[in-house]
């Protein structure tokens, strides 16, 4: 079965995620079929970038979203657009609507809510000064 799920990227204690289409048996950060988006929970508000056309395509051919991705798709309105796609509305019209809705959202701040972990000083750093 094909799943739409999150793939963790980023440094230690600084997570961000790619939204990927992957086989359900593949490991979390293992092999994937396609990257369809990006999610950064550390910004205020959280940054979600999604290729709506590809998400609707994969959902229409039977891909199952994981629980966190399903919540994101519901909040973005993608699941409602999927229901309309199944009723016969053209994909291009739905993608244009999604792009207009995304443009109306407030832009997230590039600053994160938490600062990056401080670099550890070493014995060599103090000797160089």
N, C-alpha and C positions, 0 to 999 in steps of 0.2 A: 504494500500500500504506500502511496505517496503522501507525505505530510508537508505542511507549510509550518515552519518552526523557526526558533531563534538559534543563531550560531554566535557564541560569545567571541568577541575580539577585544582588544584593548589591553592596557597594562594591568598589573596586579592592583587590585582595589580600585580600578578605574574602568568598570565594565561599560561596553557598548556592544551592540548586537547587530548582526546582519539578519534580515528576514530571508530565509532560503527555502527552496523546494528541495526536499531530500527524501530518499527511501526511508521508511519507518525503522528499518533495522540498522541503518548507518549510525555511527557514533555522533554525539552532539557536535563536535568540531571536526567531524570526518567528511567523507565524500558527500557532495551535494549535486543537484542537477542544475539549478539556476539561482542566482541572487536576484530577488525582486524588491528589496528594500533595505532600510537602515533604521535602527532604533537606538536612541541615546537617552536613558532615563536620568542622567545626571544634570541635564539642563532644566531650566524653569521657563515654560512648561516643557515636558519631555518632547524631544525631537523625534518625529516619525515621518520618514520619507518612504513612499510606497509607489511602485509602478502599478497603477490601478489596472491597466489593461492586462498585464501579465498575471496579476493576482486573480482577476475575473476569469481569465483563460484557464488557469490551473484549477480553480474552484469548480468551473463548469465541466471539466473533464474528470472530476472526482477526487481531487486532492483534499485531504482533511486538515484543517488548521489545528494546531495545538491550543490549549486553553488560553495562554497569554496572547497568542496571535489572534485567536477568535475574539477576545475582548477588544484588541486594537482595531480589528476589521469592523466590529460592531460600532465602536466609537467614531470611526472614520466614515461610516455609512456604506461600506463596501458590501456587506451582507444584504442590505436593502437593494442595492444596485444589482446584486447577483439574482435576487428574486425577480426583479424586473427584466433582467436579461433572459431568464428562463421563460418569462411570459412572452418574449418576442421583441423587446426593444433592441435597437441596434447597439452594438458594442461601442462604436465611435461616439455616439451621443452620450452614453454613460461615462465614458472616459473624459470627454469634454466637461461634463457636469462635475466630475470628481476634481479635475484640475481647477475649475472655477471655485469650488468649495475650499480647496487647499490654499488658493491665493487669498481667500477671505480670512483665513486663520491668522492669529497674531504670530509674528516671527519669534521663535525662541531666542533667548539671549545666548550668545556664544559662550558666556561664562558658565561654569558649572556650579552646582550648589555647594559642592565640597571641593576643597583645594586638593591638589595632587599630594600624595605622601611626600614628606620632605626627604631629600637625598641624605643617606647616611654618610657622616663624615668618617674618614678613615685616618689611620695613623699617619699615612703619607701626606694627607692634605695639610695637617698641622705642621709637619716638618718642612713643607715647601714655603711656608710663610715667614 
